[in-house]
Amino acid sequence: MRSTIHNTSYRTALTFILMTACLAFSSYALSVQTRRHEKYQPRIADGPSNRLELDADNRRQFFQKSAPILLSGLLIPHKSMALTPDQAETDYDAYASEYDVLDGGSAASFLGIDQARIQLLKQARGKVLEIGVGTGLNLSYYDASSVTRLTLVDVSSNMLQAARARVESLPQLRNIPVSFIKADATSELVKAFGEAYFDTVIDTFSLCVMGSQGARQCLEQISKVVKPQGTVLLLENSRSNNALLGLYQDATADAAAIGGKGCVYNQNVDAMLRESSLEVLSTRLYAAGLFRSYECRRRRL
């Protein structure tokens, strides 16, 4: 009985902690959007007091607009709208300078994302394709002794520019040929590389931005460019298998997506993979299933 009580208390505490983390992410995402909103507002040059008043007005206006979205999500959960490829290109060009703040740092470490990246990236072998590379947060985790060529794809030119700078700063990658390709991973991978070209294909946290249809299209593109015996490695946002956390994600998905770079963080990635041309070999859950890593290969016919 004591063990049962202890385990129940542990699960309750863990759920509370993770819900707090989700809330922190949602709040932080909104604050990022507020700063972005303020960035493009006209500034009054008559002194600090006027500027502060304008900032306060901007924040009030933004949260007044955001509150109905959050409240409607809490009362009537519904599906968030992901970014179109054109929107992603425009928005991520603007996000490039602050991307590492939102997707890296202490919050990522607390939720186990850094460790998840390490576990995933060490499996990369041979000719490697990474889609949605962003600013290159994964690049320091590659095992240079196992990778023979690295191809980095993103829909955003500014993200690729930041990734190039990161590659140049990493001594372990200097002897590996690295290519930077601007492309839409939902439709242009096969056109760019042909079929069965890569030994390893990697994506971390891109599917959530593509929406259900875009994510499924991306998985089909991936399944075609990876070799039959190659490996697909994914690390994705996912709806938690904890019922309370899952409901919380459903309720706050729209609000979180506003400032979270369009990321719909309650997708059912397991279901998408079951419907795809990829076969899941192994899965790891992080933070009660808020994030999941997958090792996959092309499904055998």
C-alpha positions in Angstrom: 0.0 0.0 0.0 2.8 2.4 0.9 4.5 1.7 -2.5 1.2 2.3 -4.3 0.7 5.6 -2.5 4.3 6.6 -3.2 3.9 5.8 -6.9 0.6 7.7 -7.1 2.1 10.7 -5.3 5.1 10.6 -7.7 3.0 10.5 -10.7 0.8 13.4 -9.4 3.9 15.4 -8.7 5.4 14.7 -12.1 2.2 15.6 -13.8 2.0 18.9 -11.9 5.7 19.7 -12.7 5.1 18.9 -16.4 1.9 20.9 -16.6 3.8 23.8 -15.0 6.5 23.4 -17.7 3.8 23.4 -20.4 2.3 26.5 -18.9 5.7 28.1 -18.7 6.2 27.3 -22.4 2.9 28.7 -23.3 3.5 31.9 -21.3 7.0 32.2 -22.7 5.7 31.7 -26.2 3.2 34.5 -25.7 5.9 36.8 -24.3 8.1 36.1 -27.3 5.3 37.0 -29.6 4.7 40.2 -27.5 8.3 41.2 -28.0 8.0 40.5 -31.7 4.8 42.5 -31.8 6.5 45.4 -30.0 9.5 45.3 -32.3 7.4 46.4 -35.3 5.5 49.1 -33.5 6.4 52.8 -34.0 8.4 54.2 -31.1 8.0 57.6 -29.5 11.3 59.4 -29.1 10.3 61.8 -26.4 11.9 59.9 -23.6 11.9 56.6 -21.6 8.5 57.3 -20.0 6.6 57.5 -23.3 8.4 54.5 -24.6 7.5 52.5 -21.6 3.8 53.6 -21.9 3.8 52.5 -25.5 5.3 49.1 -24.6 2.7 48.6 -21.9 -0.1 49.5 -24.3 1.3 47.0 -26.8 1.4 44.2 -24.2 -2.1 44.9 -23.1 -3.4 44.9 -26.6 -1.6 41.7 -27.5 -2.8 39.8 -24.4 -6.3 41.1 -24.9 -6.3 39.6 -28.3 -4.6 36.4 -27.1 -6.9 35.8 -24.1 -10.0 34.8 -26.1 -7.8 32.2 -28.0 -6.6 30.7 -24.8 -10.0 30.7 -23.1 -11.7 29.3 -26.1 -9.1 26.5 -26.2 -9.7 25.7 -22.5 -13.5 25.6 -23.1 -13.6 24.1 -26.6 -10.4 22.3 -27.6 -9.8 22.4 -31.3 -7.0 21.8 -33.8 -4.4 24.5 -34.3 -3.5 25.9 -37.7 0.0 25.1 -38.7 2.2 27.3 -41.0 2.1 27.0 -44.7 5.5 26.6 -46.4 5.4 30.3 -47.5 4.5 31.4 -44.0 7.2 29.2 -42.5 9.8 30.8 -44.9 8.8 34.3 -44.0 8.3 33.7 -40.2 11.5 31.7 -39.7 13.6 34.3 -41.5 12.3 36.6 -38.8 12.8 34.1 -36.0 16.4 33.2 -36.9 18.0 35.7 -34.5 16.0 34.5 -31.4 15.4 30.9 -32.4 18.1 29.4 -30.0 16.5 31.2 -27.0 13.1 29.5 -27.6 14.3 26.0 -28.6 17.5 25.8 -26.5 18.8 26.9 -23.1 17.8 25.9 -19.6 14.2 25.0 -20.4 15.3 22.5 -23.0 17.8 21.0 -20.6 15.2 20.8 -17.8 12.7 18.9 -20.1 15.5 16.5 -21.3 15.6 17.7 -24.8 19.4 18.1 -24.8 19.8 14.5 -23.7 17.3 13.4 -26.3 19.3 15.1 -29.0 22.5 13.4 -27.9 20.9 10.0 -27.8 19.4 10.5 -31.3 22.3 12.1 -33.2 24.9 9.6 -32.1 23.1 7.1 -34.3 23.7 9.1 -37.5 25.8 7.2 -40.1 27.1 7.7 -43.6 25.4 10.3 -45.9 23.2 12.3 -43.5 20.2 14.5 -44.4 18.9 16.8 -41.7 15.6 18.6 -42.6 14.4 21.7 -40.8 18.0 22.3 -39.6 17.2 25.8 -38.2 20.2 27.4 -36.7 21.9 24.1 -36.3 21.2 23.2 -32.7 21.9 19.5 -33.5 25.2 20.1 -35.2 27.5 19.7 -32.2 26.0 16.3 -31.4 27.0 14.5 -34.6 29.7 11.8 -34.4 32.2 13.1 -37.0 33.8 9.7 -37.2 30.6 8.1 -38.4 29.2 10.8 -40.8 30.7 10.9 -44.3 28.6 13.8 -45.7 26.1 16.2 -44.2 23.2 17.8 -46.1 21.3 20.5 -44.2 17.8 21.6 -45.5 15.6 24.4 -44.4 12.9 26.5 -45.9 14.4 29.7 -44.4 17.5 31.4 -45.9 18.3 33.1 -42.6 18.1 29.9 -40.7 20.6 28.3 -43.2 22.9 31.3 -42.8 22.9 30.8 -39.0 23.5 27.0 -39.5 26.4 27.8 -41.8 28.0 30.0 -39.1 27.6 27.3 -36.6 29.2 24.7 -38.8 32.2 27.0 -39.3 32.5 27.3 -35.5 32.7 23.5 -34.9 36.1 22.0 -35.4 34.8 18.4 -35.5 32.9 19.1 -38.7 35.7 20.7 -40.7 36.7 17.5 -42.5 33.1 16.6 -43.4 31.6 17.9 -46.7 28.5 20.0 -45.7 25.8 21.2 -48.1 23.2 23.9 -47.3 20.0 23.5 -49.4 16.9 25.7 -49.3 13.9 23.5 -49.8 10.4 22.6 -48.6 10.6 19.2 -46.9 6.9 18.5 -47.5 7.3 18.4 -51.3 10.9 19.0 -52.6 13.2 16.3 -51.1 12.8 13.7 -53.9 13.1 16.4 -56.5 16.3 17.7 -54.9 18.1 14.4 -54.1 16.3 11.5 -55.9 15.2 8.3 -54.2 17.2 6.0 -51.9 20.1 8.5 -51.6 20.8 9.0 -47.8 21.9 6.5 -45.2 20.3 8.6 -42.4 17.6 11.2 -42.4 17.0 13.3 -39.3 14.3 15.7 -38.2 13.9 17.3 -34.8 10.8 19.3 -34.0 9.8 20.2 -37.5 6.7 18.1 -38.0 4.7 20.1 -35.5 5.1 23.2 -37.7 3.9 21.5 -40.9 0.4 20.5 -39.6 -1.1 17.0 -40.1 -1.2 17.0 -43.9 2.2 18.6 -44.3 3.8 16.3 -41.7 2.4 13.3 -43.5 3.7 14.6 -46.8 7.1 15.1 -45.2 7.2 11.6 -43.9 6.5 10.3 -47.4 9.3 12.4 -48.8 11.7 11.1 -46.2 10.7 7.5 -46.8 11.7 7.9 -50.5 15.1 9.6 -50.1 16.4 7.3 -47.4 18.0 4.0 -48.5 16.0 0.8 -48.0 18.4 -0.2 -45.2 18.9 3.3 -44.0 17.7 4.9 -40.8 15.2 7.7 -40.1 15.7 9.4 -36.8 13.0 11.7 -35.4 12.6 13.8 -32.3 9.1 15.4 -32.2 6.6 17.2 -30.0 3.7 14.8 -29.3 0.5 14.6 -27.4 1.3 13.2 -24.0 0.0 9.7 -23.1 -0.7 11.2 -19.6 -4.5 11.9 -19.8 -4.3 15.2 -17.8 -1.3 16.5 -19.7 -2.9 15.5 -23.0 -6.0 17.5 -22.2 -3.9 20.5 -21.2 -2.1 20.3 -24.5 -5.3 20.2 -26.4 -6.7 23.2 -24.5 -3.6 25.3 -24.9 -2.3 24.3 -28.4 -3.6 27.4 -30.1 -2.2 29.8 -27.6 1.2 28.0 -27.6 1.3 28.1 -31.4 0.9 31.8 -31.4 4.4 32.4 -30.0 5.9 29.0 -30.5 6.8 29.5 -34.1 3.6 27.9 -35.3 4.3 24.6 -33.6 1.2 22.5 -32.9 2.5 20.6 -29.9 -0.2 18.0 -29.5 0.1 16.1 -32.7 -0.3 12.3 -32.7 3.0 11.4 -34.3 2.6 7.7 -33.5 -0.6 7.6 -35.7 1.1 9.5 -38.5 4.0 7.0 -38.6 1.6 4.1 -38.6 -0.1 5.5 -41.7 3.3 6.3 -43.4 5.7 4.3 -45.4 8.0 4.1 -42.4 8.3 1.3 -39.9 9.1 2.3 -36.3 11.9 0.2 -34.8 12.1 1.9 -31.4 10.5 4.8 -29.5 11.7 6.8 -26.5 9.4 9.0 -24.4 10.7 12.2 -22.7 8.8 14.3 -20.2 5.8 11.9 -20.0 5.5 11.7 -23.7 5.5 15.5 -24.5 8.5 14.7 -26.7 9.3 11.4 -28.4 12.2 10.1 -30.4 11.8 7.4 -33.1 14.1 5.2 -35.0 12.5 4.1 -38.2 13.3 2.5 -41.6 11.5 2.2 -44.9 8.6 -0.2 -44.6 9.2 -3.5 -46.4 6.7 -4.3 -49.1 
